[in-house]
Amino acid sequence: MSAVLAYALAWGAFGLIHSLLARAAVKDRLRPLFGRGYRLAYNLFAGLCFAAVAWVGAVTLGNWPAFELPFPVAVGLGGIHLAGWAVMIWAARHTDLSRLGGLAQWRGQDDDGPLTQAGPYRLCRHPLYLGGHLILWGLALSPLGLATAAFGSTYLVIGAAFEERDLRKRYGAPYAEYCRRVPFLFPRIN
């Protein structure tokens, strides 16, 4: 099996497991086992699965040499990477990270918080994912980095589409109106 195919399969397995565990029917079956700690357990398990994907990438593609890029291209990719972190941090400041991480639920708070439309969320509906894309593509300096960017971006787009469906169910008409006003992933540039 080729190295790239093995890495693609690892990403595919991660995406499938992560998305299945986020489905309401699966949550309903597993929540009795974990109680208020379900979201926290979900995130810890996702972290372990992601570590396994990273290990597969390191083993299969980690020894391949970096691309010989012109200096301005390498600097540009570094800028894209840093911009991704800036977007991610900005979005995190407008996100209830305690709820996202599962600590709020562990303390007995509800799963659903208010619909966030402030800060970067007024420019695109998924700024955390946008930051993730930029971070990944800014690291495309080697075959491993390029494969990670391609597979990670594919996962982020598919995951965001599933999340959209859940958000439409959760927030109803206010989310539908938000979708009419605000682009999915990339802000409009006027």
C-alpha positions in Angstrom: 0.0 0.0 0.0 1.4 3.4 -0.9 2.3 5.8 1.9 -0.1 8.4 0.7 -3.0 5.9 0.6 -2.2 4.7 4.1 -2.3 8.3 5.4 -5.5 9.0 3.5 -7.1 5.9 5.0 -6.1 7.0 8.5 -7.7 10.5 7.9 -10.8 8.8 6.5 -11.1 6.5 9.6 -10.6 9.5 11.9 -13.3 11.5 10.0 -15.7 8.7 10.1 -15.2 7.9 13.8 -15.3 11.6 14.8 -18.4 12.3 12.7 -20.3 9.2 13.9 -19.6 10.0 17.5 -21.0 13.5 17.0 -24.4 12.2 15.7 -27.4 12.6 17.9 -28.3 8.9 17.8 -24.8 7.8 18.9 -24.7 10.4 21.6 -28.1 9.2 22.9 -26.7 5.7 23.2 -23.4 6.6 24.7 -24.5 9.4 27.0 -25.7 7.0 29.8 -22.2 5.5 29.9 -20.5 8.9 30.3 -23.2 11.1 31.7 -22.2 14.8 31.8 -18.7 13.8 30.8 -19.7 12.7 27.3 -18.4 15.8 25.5 -15.2 15.7 27.4 -14.7 11.9 26.7 -15.6 12.6 23.0 -12.8 15.3 22.8 -10.3 13.1 24.6 -11.0 10.2 22.3 -10.8 12.5 19.2 -7.5 13.7 20.5 -6.2 10.1 20.7 -7.5 9.3 17.3 -5.9 12.4 15.8 -2.6 11.4 17.5 -2.9 8.0 15.7 -3.4 9.8 12.4 -0.3 12.0 13.1 1.7 8.9 13.9 0.6 7.2 10.6 1.6 10.4 8.8 5.0 10.5 10.5 5.7 6.8 9.8 4.6 6.9 6.2 5.6 10.3 4.9 7.7 11.8 7.7 11.1 10.8 6.1 10.3 12.3 2.7 12.3 15.5 2.1 10.8 18.9 2.2 10.0 20.7 -1.0 12.7 22.9 -2.5 10.6 26.1 -2.5 11.8 29.6 -3.4 12.3 31.7 -0.3 9.3 34.0 -1.1 7.0 31.0 -1.4 8.2 29.5 1.9 7.8 32.9 3.6 4.3 33.3 2.1 3.3 29.9 3.4 4.6 30.9 6.8 2.5 34.0 6.6 -0.6 31.9 5.8 0.2 29.6 8.7 0.5 32.6 11.1 -2.7 34.1 9.7 -4.5 30.9 10.4 -3.4 31.0 14.1 -4.5 34.7 14.3 -8.0 33.7 12.9 -8.1 30.7 15.2 -7.3 32.8 18.3 -9.7 35.5 17.3 -12.5 33.0 16.8 -11.6 31.2 20.1 -12.1 34.5 21.9 -15.7 34.5 20.6 -16.4 30.8 21.3 -17.4 29.2 24.6 -14.3 27.0 24.7 -15.5 25.5 28.0 -18.7 24.3 26.3 -16.8 23.2 23.1 -14.3 21.2 25.2 -16.9 19.6 27.5 -16.0 21.2 30.8 -19.2 23.3 30.9 -21.3 20.1 30.5 -19.1 18.3 33.2 -20.1 21.2 35.5 -23.8 20.6 34.7 -24.4 23.3 32.1 -26.5 22.7 29.0 -24.9 21.4 25.7 -26.3 24.3 23.7 -25.1 27.8 24.2 -26.4 30.9 22.4 -25.8 31.3 18.7 -22.5 33.2 18.3 -22.6 35.9 15.6 -20.0 38.4 16.9 -16.4 39.0 15.9 -15.2 36.7 13.2 -18.6 34.9 13.2 -20.1 38.0 11.5 -17.7 37.4 8.6 -18.0 33.6 8.1 -20.0 30.9 9.9 -17.0 28.7 10.6 -14.0 30.9 11.5 -12.3 28.1 13.6 -12.4 25.9 10.5 -11.1 28.7 8.3 -8.2 29.2 10.7 -7.6 25.4 10.6 -7.4 25.5 6.8 -4.9 28.3 6.8 -2.8 26.6 9.5 -2.7 23.4 7.5 -2.0 25.0 4.1 0.7 27.1 5.6 2.5 23.9 6.6 2.5 22.4 3.1 6.3 22.5 2.9 6.8 18.8 2.4 4.9 15.8 1.1 3.6 15.2 4.7 2.6 18.8 5.1 0.8 18.8 1.7 -1.0 15.6 2.3 -2.0 16.8 5.8 -3.4 20.0 4.3 -5.3 18.2 1.6 -6.8 15.5 3.9 -7.3 17.8 6.8 -9.1 20.4 4.6 -11.3 17.7 3.2 -12.2 16.6 6.7 -12.9 20.2 7.8 -15.2 20.9 4.9 -17.2 17.6 5.4 -17.3 18.1 9.1 -18.5 21.7 8.7 -21.3 20.5 6.4 -22.5 18.0 9.0 -22.2 20.6 11.7 -24.3 23.0 9.6 -27.1 20.4 9.5 -27.0 20.1 13.3 -26.9 23.9 13.8 -30.0 24.3 11.6 -31.9 21.8 13.7 -30.7 23.3 17.0 -31.2 27.0 16.2 -34.0 26.9 13.6 -35.0 30.2 11.9 -32.3 32.4 13.5 -29.7 30.1 12.1 -31.3 30.1 8.7 -31.3 33.9 8.7 -27.7 33.9 9.8 -26.9 31.6 6.8 -28.5 34.0 4.4 -26.4 36.9 5.7 -23.0 35.3 6.4 -20.9 33.1 4.1 -20.1 29.5 5.0 -16.3 29.5 5.2 -14.6 32.3 3.3 -15.5 36.0 4.2 -16.8 38.1 1.4 -14.2 40.6 0.3 -15.9 43.9 -0.8 
